[in-house]
Amino acid sequence: EVIRVMIVDDSFVARRVLEEGLQRHKDIEVVASVADPFRALEKMEAAWPDVVVLDVEKQKMAGIAFLRQIMSTRPLPVVICSNLAQAGAEVTIQALQLGAFAIIPKPKLDVSEFLDVAADDLAGIIRVAAFSKNQRLISSTSVLRSSTKMIKSDPQTQRVVVIGCSSVGAQGLESILGRIPHSAPGILVAHQMPRELVNAYAESLNQELALSVQVAESGDMIQSGHVYLAPGGKQLLVERDGSVFRCMVKEASTSAEPCRFADGLFQSAAREFGAHATGFVLDDMGGDALWGLKALQEAGAATYAQGDGAMFGTALEPTSAGSPTKLVLLEDIPLILSGSP
């Protein structure tokens, strides 16, 4: 099935580069490419696209206002492609809160280099976004909000939850955390979000949710009711310090191989917590998390994955020590974490 894409960007050059890159993929059709959100709305009335690629730097109508309008009337996956994805963390957080599916930086490469390097990545995000429209998303109105954080008398966690998500999984992560009570075990998150976004994202979640959310630092004690996000571009691990469990942050690998952020976190949780760990993978992380899922299974921990299963391979098979990874829907994950059947 062909994915119908609309591009909204006031730069003629950017539109042409994006069009040419996407037209290389037979399963993607650019049905409209416009400079003005008003023109985009007119086009959408005639034929609704499957995915919108939107720049938020607009003159006649703010891209954020356009995003708010379509998400409040007829929601669909929107991928923000903008220079502000790098420089303006505040607007990227606002876009995610309004329902943007993913935030990616606008290509700064020349046309030929973009087509060779980044076009396939954008096409992959669009495919995931198009698939997501068939998944029932958790309404943002269900997110728990609390102006104060509960403090437990004994905050040390005896269990741990480890989560892996790609840069396109931020909206799903927020939906999940918004439905988890403060009594939940400590939660550690490995992700692929840009460095520039992580601190603002953690601050926004901490203000909105009942859980306490922070960017992890080495030595942080893992506490119940707390969420620890890996710093951008760094490896977050679990380590035991006597009877206490702490976060450990390491620089990403400098080798030619990409750093496997989720694998490292999951393997350390399996080593330190064993069967008292629970692992979740929210979306396709490009192969990352597969070794970590197996390590958790071998340790007797429960593991879960969102998706159709094609990307998880042997992780879906039982091991000698544990059960296979179970496929779940996004809306089921808070129930699992809360201990509900």
GISUL-V961555 format. One line per field, one symbol per residue. phi: phi as a letter, one per 30 degrees, with the letter a starting at -180 (. if undefined). psi: psi as a letter, one per 30 degrees, with the letter a starting at -180 (. if undefined). burial: I if it has 9 or more other ideal C-beta (glycine too) atoms within 8 Angstrom, else O. A space follows every 10 residues. Layout:
phi=???
psi=???
burial=???
This chain:
phi=.dcdcccbad cddddddded ddddcdcbbd dabbcbeddd ddddddaddd bccbcccccd aeeddddddd ddcbdadbcd badddccced ddddddddje dabbddecdd edddddccdd dddddddddd dddccddddd ddddbbdbcd cddbdddcbb ccbcbdddcd ddddddddcc dddddebcbc bbddedcddd dddddddccd ddcbddbeje ddcdiccccd eeibccbcbc bicccbdbcb dddcdddddc ddeddddddd dcchddcbcb cdadcijdjd dddddddddi ddbbbckcjd dchdddcdcd cadddcdbde ddddddddid d
psi=kkkkkkkjkf jeeeeeeeee efffjfgkkj fkjlfkeeee eeefeejkle kkjkkgjlee kkeeeeeeee ffeiklkkjk jlfffefiee feeeeeefgk elkkkkkgll eeeeefefee eeeeeeeeee efffkjlkkf ffkkkkflkk jkeifkkflk kkkkkaffge eeeeeeffgk lffllkkkkk lglkeffeee eeeeeefflf lkklkklkfk kjlkgkkjkk kkglkklkkk icgkklkkkl klkglfkkki eeeeeeeeee eefbfglkkk kfajghfkfe eeeeeeeffg lkklkkafff ffbfffkllf flllkkklle ffeeeeffgl .
burial=OOIIIIIIIO OOOIIIIIII IIOOOOOIOI IIIIIIIOII IOIIOOOOII IIIIIIOIOO IOIIIIIIII IOOOOIIIII IIOIIOOOIO IIIIIIIIII IIIIIIIOOO IOOIIOOIIO OIIOIIIIII OIIOOOIIOI OIIIOIOOOO OIOOIIIOII IIIIIIIIII IIIIIIIIII OIOIIIIIII IOIIOOIIOI IIOIIIOIII IIIIIIOOOI IIIIIIIIII IIOIIIIIIO OOOOIIIIIO OIOOOOOOII IIIIIIIIII IIIIOOIIII IIIOIOOIII IIIIIIIIIO IIIIIIIOOO OIOOIIOOIO OIOIIIIIOI OOIIOIIIOO O
